[in-house]
Amino acid sequence: MRRERVFAYGAAAGLAVDLLVGDPRRAHPVAAFGRAASRVEGALWRDHRGWGAVHTAVCAGGAAGAAALVARAAHRRSTLSVALTAASVWAVVGGTTLGREARAVGGALAAGDLEVARERLPHLCGRDPQSLDGPAMARAVVESVAENTSDAVVGALVWGALGGVPGLVAFRAVNTLDAMVGHKSPKYRRFGWASARLDDVAGWPGARLTAVLAAVAGGDPRGAVRAWRADAAAHPSPNAGPVEASFAGALGVRLGGTLSYGGRVEHRPVLNGAGRAVEVADIERAVRLSRRVSALALVVCAGGRLAAGARRARNRRGM
């Protein structure tokens, strides 16, 4: 079986398993990688960009290299290769868990139980829940659903289409390192710089594809494109900006504004200023949009990989 079909079948199977059962509940590979990266950090940490770059190279490079070795060992058996791809996709994507956690916060907000909502919000994002009221938490959930649709699903599929199992694993490793050390705290401002910048590079194609698909799959394509073009560049993140702006326009809501991370208050630009304030019911709308975007991303990535393989085959026959 050609590698293009291996990815297409494996990615579809992996997303189907994620849809049915969500993330692996025990021995999650991403959690194991995080523990290993923490040990490497303990050995290498210095308040220096160069040491941070070494940490990023060791962790991300080691994960990608190990995945490449396993994929190479399995490549002669099509069934095994499809199964490995499916297992890798299941391990690195998190669309079902993302929707589940978003709905849990939404359910608590709908019931008026702000304390439960504050307890669940850290499962989605790193904001200070105690500083948020109900509408602010609803907005935080919608923003997190938008950003994580790119980080947890679409970006992984893009790199899987480009690099197979090693691409999937490398993307998730880089994204995990950014979450661990890429934030601008005093400890990680220099050490985490390389992880943060590499995550920006790795996330670039997936973020743009997510923004395009949100415009296609949302209720207001023109509004999504308009918000993306007008507001995305003002966002401090080069990748979250297009995604959140496109989701805001597609849903007809207003995102951005004041938020708090780790006691640090940020005043972010408003995305889709023509939209209305986020309501609790918009959480479910955002989750459904995320599902549609994820399904379209599978079609685009698998279809693109198959089309590229067919074109190469025609070129070889024409030589």
Secondary structure, DSSP 8 states (H G I E B T S, - for coil): --HHHHHHHHHHHHHHHHHHH-S-SSS-HHHHHHHHHHHHHHHH--SSHHHHHHHHHHHHHHHHHHHHHHHHHHTT-HHHHHHHHHHHHHHH--HHHHHHHHHHHHHHHHTT-HHHHHHHGGGT--B-GGG--HHHHHHHHHHHHHHHHIIIIIHHHHHHHHHHHHHHHHHHHHHHHHHHH-S-STTTTTTTHHHHHHHHHHHHHHHHHHHHHHHHHSS-HHHHHHHHHHHGGGSSSTTHHHHHHHHHHHHTEEB--EEEETTEEEE---BSTTSEE--THHHHHHHHHHHHHHHHHHHHHHHHHHHHHHHHHHHHHH-
